[in-house]
């Protein structure tokens, strides 16, 4: 089981990049960038972000049910 840090997203690869300072965003971004560079260089893998479903604003009034 993989735990801690950023694991490689390719099946069968056990490489993991640890976040050096968990309180610093720059350290988080650096670990993520190293993982992405590894995936592209070693596996030829480019992660595709899934499209997000449109969110409904909490300020938008709900549709009122039609009375029959």
CORBELDA-V690183 format. One record per helix or strand of 3 or more residues. SS is the DSSP state (h for helix, s for strand). FROM is the first residue (numbers start at 1). LEN is the number of residues. If there is no record, write none. Layout:
SS;FROM;LEN  SS;FROM;LEN
This chain:
h;25;19
